Amino acid sequence: MNSLQEIICEKRTYTRLYSSHKHAYSQFLFPLEGNIDLETEERQVKLKPDHFLYIPPECEHRFRSIGRNECLVLDVPLHAMKIEEYHAAAGVEAAIDPFWSSIRHLLIEEANTRSAHTLHLLVQYIKEKLQTHTHASIAYIHSHLSEPLTIQKLAKIEHYHPAYYSSWFKKQTGKSPQAYIADLRLEEAKRMLIEKNETLTVVSQSLGFQNLSSFTRWFAKSTGVSPRIYRNTFHSDKKI
């Protein structure tokens, strides 16, 4: 099956004994009933019907399912979905939102009709979606800038081992988690100083700094000017 040439979509069940392997094609798992325990070098996942999982080519993984289970599986050969076309080299786990719910429904229908042409069109649609996929931990960073953001917390969101998360993150963004968070906070600080009539204390608190002096030192080190001077450069009448 490693030399897969055609897209396969079918329902499968798994045993309670771990099975370990890898394959030269992409695979999507949509649990329909029960849970699937899946492990790779980077992550451990208990996959439930409210989530799906993408497994990239040549990713060693082992899996099992305890109890009654059924899973919709989509196997996609390399020529139909080239991994280098998007940032999913470490795999993707995501919730079944309305988009993926519709995809799952269509795939279930195709598992019965087995239309090669329709499956190909669905795979292209899925690929386009993955190209714009935002990983859960990155989305979490953007919406929780005022909170402490540790590698352990972010890795847990992606179900990755903390030791692997930083290298995975850099593959997705080109930056380390620390640099990404710092840059994001700096851009948000600049935006708030220019666009919002907030005190410097409020700005510093909204970005997770314990006090104004820490924020001022960090901002000055990052930009070469104090937040007060930066704001006055754009709006001399802003409240500070």
Secondary structure as GFF3:
##gff-version 3
##sequence-region A 1 240
A	DSSP	beta_strand	8	12	.	.	.	ID=ss1
A	DSSP	beta_strand	19	21	.	.	.	ID=ss2
A	DSSP	beta_strand	26	33	.	.	.	ID=ss3
A	DSSP	beta_strand	36	39	.	.	.	ID=ss4
A	DSSP	beta_strand	44	47	.	.	.	ID=ss5
A	DSSP	beta_strand	51	55	.	.	.	ID=ss6
A	DSSP	beta_strand	61	64	.	.	.	ID=ss7
A	DSSP	beta_strand	70	76	.	.	.	ID=ss8
A	DSSP	three_ten_helix	83	85	.	.	.	ID=ss9
A	DSSP	beta_strand	92	95	.	.	.	ID=ss10
A	DSSP	alpha_helix	98	113	.	.	.	ID=ss11
A	DSSP	alpha_helix	116	131	.	.	.	ID=ss12
A	DSSP	alpha_helix	136	143	.	.	.	ID=ss13
A	DSSP	alpha_helix	151	158	.	.	.	ID=ss14
A	DSSP	alpha_helix	162	173	.	.	.	ID=ss15
A	DSSP	alpha_helix	177	195	.	.	.	ID=ss16
A	DSSP	alpha_helix	200	206	.	.	.	ID=ss17
A	DSSP	alpha_helix	212	223	.	.	.	ID=ss18
A	DSSP	alpha_helix	227	234	.	.	.	ID=ss19
###
